[in-house]
Amino acid sequence: MSGKELAKSLIDQIPESKMFYVLAYLQGAAIPDETPNAETVTAMEELDNGGGQLFTGSTSRLFDALMGD
């Protein structure tokens, strides 16, 4: 029996009260992995090479810094 066949046979055994969790998991598993765009890849490479900026402080201070205040 294949994995898909086993999963289909088990679905009938899951109580309706727990079906929400199964559906949420299956929906997440069915979505293909997303490939990051070029800008994101460049940013990750920068961090891997020791670049980037470390910020310590509150979220409001971070947003102030990002907005240039």
Secondary structure, 3 states (H helix, E strand, C coil): CCHHHHHHHHHCCCCHHHHHHHHHHHHHHHCCCCCCCHHHHHHHHHHHCCCCCCCCCCHHHHHHHHHCC
